[in-house]
């Protein structure tokens, strides 16, 4: 007898958990893809880590799309700060290297 044939999970054994996982996967995937397209893979990976850290830090799992989006919004703020700081640093470096030198 096939051992796998004996096991038949209940159709609704963990449906709410599965729905939450699906919402989380969709939200993180959409966020990651958007950041990759706009800012590159490095920023997307950093933002995904931030997103997962934010999820760990909250009390309980979000139960709605709105709550998942709040995580994304918080992480987007961190991304904006990181990109702004990086952009400012790059522009300062380039302006310093292009300024005429006084002997």
C-alpha positions as CSV (number, residue, x, y, z in Angstrom):
1,X,0.0,0.0,0.0
2,X,1.2,3.5,-0.8
3,X,1.9,5.3,2.5
4,X,1.0,8.7,0.8
5,X,-2.4,7.3,-0.2
6,X,-3.4,6.9,3.4
7,X,-2.9,10.5,4.4
8,X,-5.7,12.8,3.3
9,X,-5.5,16.2,5.0
10,X,-8.7,18.0,5.9
11,X,-9.8,20.4,3.2
12,X,-10.1,23.3,5.7
13,X,-7.6,22.2,8.3
14,X,-5.6,25.4,8.2
15,X,-7.4,27.5,5.7
16,X,-7.0,30.8,7.6
17,X,-3.3,30.2,7.9
18,X,-3.0,29.4,4.2
19,X,-4.8,32.6,3.3
20,X,-2.5,34.6,5.4
21,X,0.5,33.0,3.8
22,X,-0.8,33.7,0.4
23,X,-1.4,37.3,1.3
24,X,2.1,37.6,2.7
25,X,3.7,36.0,-0.4
26,X,1.8,38.2,-2.8
27,X,2.6,41.4,-0.9
28,X,6.3,40.7,-0.5
29,X,6.6,39.4,-4.0
30,X,5.0,42.5,-5.5
31,X,7.1,44.8,-3.3
32,X,10.3,42.9,-4.2
33,X,9.6,43.0,-7.9
34,X,8.8,46.7,-7.8
35,X,11.9,47.6,-5.9
36,X,14.0,45.5,-8.2
37,X,12.7,47.3,-11.3
38,X,13.0,50.8,-9.7
39,X,16.2,50.5,-7.6
40,X,17.9,47.3,-8.5
41,X,18.5,43.9,-6.9
42,X,20.6,45.2,-4.0
43,X,18.0,47.6,-2.7
44,X,15.3,44.9,-3.3
45,X,17.2,42.4,-1.1
46,X,17.7,44.9,1.7
47,X,14.1,45.9,1.5
48,X,12.9,42.3,1.6
49,X,15.0,41.8,4.8
50,X,13.5,44.9,6.3
51,X,10.0,43.6,5.4
52,X,10.6,40.3,7.0
53,X,12.1,42.0,10.1
54,X,9.0,44.2,10.4
55,X,6.8,41.1,10.2
56,X,8.8,39.5,13.0
57,X,8.5,42.5,15.2
58,X,4.7,42.9,15.0
59,X,2.4,41.3,17.5
60,X,0.4,38.6,15.6
61,X,0.0,38.2,11.9
62,X,-1.8,40.8,9.8
63,X,-5.3,39.6,8.9
64,X,-6.1,41.9,6.0
65,X,-4.5,43.2,2.8
66,X,-4.5,46.7,4.5
67,X,-2.4,45.4,7.4
68,X,0.1,43.8,5.0
69,X,0.3,47.1,3.1
70,X,1.2,48.9,6.3
71,X,4.3,46.7,6.7
72,X,5.2,47.6,3.1
73,X,4.6,51.3,3.7
74,X,6.9,51.3,6.8
75,X,9.6,49.5,4.8
76,X,9.2,51.8,1.9
77,X,10.0,54.7,4.2
78,X,13.3,53.0,5.2
79,X,14.0,52.4,1.5
80,X,13.4,56.1,0.7
81,X,15.8,57.1,3.5
82,X,18.4,54.7,2.3
83,X,18.1,55.7,-1.3
84,X,18.1,59.4,-0.4
85,X,21.2,59.0,1.7
86,X,22.9,57.0,-1.0
87,X,22.0,59.6,-3.7
88,X,23.1,62.5,-1.6
89,X,26.4,60.7,-0.9
90,X,27.0,60.0,-4.6
91,X,26.2,63.6,-5.6
92,X,28.5,65.0,-3.0
93,X,31.3,62.7,-4.1
94,X,30.9,63.6,-7.7
95,X,30.7,67.4,-7.0
96,X,33.8,67.2,-4.9
97,X,35.8,65.3,-7.5
98,X,34.7,67.7,-10.3
99,X,35.4,71.0,-8.5
100,X,38.6,72.8,-9.7
101,X,41.5,72.3,-7.4
102,X,43.3,75.4,-6.0
103,X,47.0,75.0,-5.8
